[in-house]
């Protein structure tokens, strides 16, 4: 997938003019890229547009205009993009009972060893970004990738096999089958190099 480049970035005054329209477009795009797995875990699959939006929003919020700082932000956010035959997602652990957030996150330590994507009969373990989980602490936001075999990527893109996301943690077991629209949106990621 093509990385976001400096020339893709809209300057601050122009971005202010188009921000609401851009935001609405990304909200619509994410409808099929935001996938709930049970009642507490959501995966938001990243692509060029989602990363461009996140970068623009960070530059806007932090009032970053220095070209070197812009490049640094691009480097950070481009790391979220999937590689060849790969899907990339931000995983959100959504706990609404604020007094129990720490306790619930504690119960989910090790979840990074229990998330997979299944394409037909092939299963692919998620690869989590290091440093966001330890033996005694877990971040509610995780970054992960599903590297697929070439045959699974083809089957996924061709709608030739069912696709399911599974979590089999001892304290949280859930699975979801991708809808046709979710699958079509994500298949674009696999066909773009």
C-alpha positions in Angstrom: 0.0 0.0 0.0 1.3 3.4 -0.9 2.7 5.4 2.1 1.4 8.9 2.8 3.9 11.4 1.5 4.6 15.0 2.3 2.8 16.1 -0.9 -0.4 14.3 0.3 -0.6 16.6 3.3 -2.9 19.6 3.1 -1.6 22.9 4.6 -3.2 24.2 7.8 -5.4 26.9 6.4 -6.7 24.7 3.5 -7.2 21.8 5.9 -9.3 24.0 8.1 -11.5 24.6 5.0 -11.9 20.9 4.0 -11.7 19.3 7.5 -15.4 18.7 8.0 -16.0 17.2 4.6 -12.9 15.0 4.9 -14.0 13.9 8.4 -17.4 12.9 7.1 -15.8 10.9 4.3 -13.6 9.0 6.8 -16.5 8.3 9.1 -18.3 6.8 6.2 -15.3 4.8 5.1 -14.7 3.4 8.6 -18.3 2.0 8.8 -17.1 -1.0 7.0 -13.6 -1.0 8.5 -14.7 -0.9 12.2 -15.4 -4.5 13.3 -16.7 -5.5 16.7 -15.4 -8.8 18.1 -17.7 -9.4 21.0 -18.9 -6.6 23.3 -15.5 -5.1 24.4 -13.1 -5.3 21.5 -13.2 -3.4 18.2 -10.7 -3.5 15.4 -10.4 -0.5 13.0 -8.6 -1.5 9.9 -6.1 1.0 8.6 -5.5 2.1 5.0 -4.1 5.1 3.2 -7.1 7.3 3.8 -7.4 6.5 7.5 -3.7 7.1 8.0 -3.8 10.4 6.0 -6.7 11.5 8.2 -5.0 10.6 11.4 -1.9 12.5 10.3 -3.8 15.5 9.3 -5.7 15.6 12.5 -2.5 15.3 14.6 -0.9 18.1 12.6 -4.1 20.2 13.1 -4.5 19.5 16.8 -0.8 20.1 17.7 -0.4 23.0 15.3 2.5 21.3 13.6 3.9 23.2 10.6 7.6 22.7 10.9 8.5 20.4 7.9 10.8 18.2 9.9 8.1 17.6 12.5 5.6 16.9 9.7 8.0 14.2 8.4 8.3 12.7 11.8 4.5 12.4 12.1 4.4 10.8 8.7 6.9 8.3 9.7 4.9 7.4 12.9 1.6 7.1 11.2 2.8 5.3 8.1 3.9 2.4 10.4 0.1 1.7 10.7 -0.2 0.8 7.0 -0.4 -2.8 6.0 2.3 -4.5 3.9 1.9 -6.9 1.0 -0.7 -9.7 1.7 -1.3 -8.1 5.1 -4.1 -6.4 7.0 -3.3 -3.8 9.7 -5.7 -2.7 12.5 -5.9 -0.6 15.6 -7.5 -2.7 18.4 -9.6 -0.9 20.9 -10.5 -2.5 24.2 -13.7 -0.6 25.1 -14.5 -0.7 28.8 -17.3 1.6 29.7 -17.4 1.0 33.5 -14.7 3.6 34.4 -14.1 2.4 38.0 -13.3 -1.1 36.6 -11.1 -0.2 33.6 -7.8 -1.2 35.4 -9.3 -4.4 36.7 -10.8 -5.4 33.3 -7.5 -4.6 31.5 -5.7 -6.7 34.0 -8.0 -9.6 33.2 -7.1 -9.3 29.5 -3.3 -9.4 29.8 -2.0 -11.8 27.2 -4.8 -11.0 24.7 -2.0 -10.4 22.2 -1.4 -14.1 22.1 -5.1 -14.9 21.4 -6.3 -12.9 18.3 -6.4 -14.5 14.9 -8.0 -14.1 11.5 -9.3 -17.1 9.7 -9.7 -17.3 5.9 -11.5 -20.6 5.1 -9.4 -23.3 6.9 -6.3 -21.2 7.3 -5.7 -19.3 10.5 -3.3 -16.4 10.9 -2.2 -15.2 14.4 -2.2 -11.4 14.9 1.2 -9.8 15.3 1.0 -7.1 17.9 3.2 -4.0 18.1 5.7 -4.6 20.9 5.7 -2.5 24.1 2.0 -2.0 24.5 1.6 -5.0 26.8 3.6 -6.4 29.7 3.2 -9.2 32.2 1.3 -6.8 34.5 -0.1 -4.0 32.3 -2.1 -3.8 29.1 -2.9 -0.7 27.0 -6.5 -0.3 25.9 -5.2 0.6 22.4 -3.2 -2.0 20.5 -1.7 -2.0 17.0 -1.7 -5.4 15.1 -1.2 -7.0 11.8 -2.5 -10.1 10.1 0.1 -11.3 7.6 -1.6 -13.7 5.2 -0.2 -16.3 2.9 -0.5 -15.3 -0.8 -3.2 -18.0 -1.3 -5.3 -16.7 1.7 -4.9 -13.1 0.5 -6.2 -14.2 -2.9 -9.1 -16.2 -1.4 -10.0 -13.2 0.8 -10.0 -10.8 -2.1 -11.9 -13.1 -4.4 -14.6 -13.8 -1.7 -13.7 -17.5 -2.1 -13.8 -18.5 1.6 -15.5 -17.2 4.8 -13.4 -14.8 6.9 -13.6 -14.7 10.7 -11.8 -12.8 13.4 -11.4 -14.8 16.6 -10.3 -14.0 20.2 -9.8 -17.1 22.4 -8.4 -15.5 25.6 -9.4 -17.4 28.7 -11.2 -14.3 30.0 -12.6 -13.1 26.7 -13.8 -15.4 23.9 -15.5 -13.9 20.9 -15.7 -14.3 17.1 -17.2 -12.4 14.2 -17.6 -13.2 10.6 -17.0 -10.3 8.2 -20.0 -9.1 6.3 -19.8 -8.8 2.5 -19.3 -5.0 2.8 -16.6 -5.3 5.5 -14.8 -7.9 3.4 -14.9 -5.8 0.2 -13.5 -2.8 2.0 -10.6 -4.8 3.5 -10.0 -6.7 0.2 -9.0 -3.4 -1.3 -6.0 -3.4 1.2 -4.8 -6.7 -0.1 -5.0 -5.8 -3.7 -3.1 -2.5 -3.3 0.6 -2.7 -3.2 
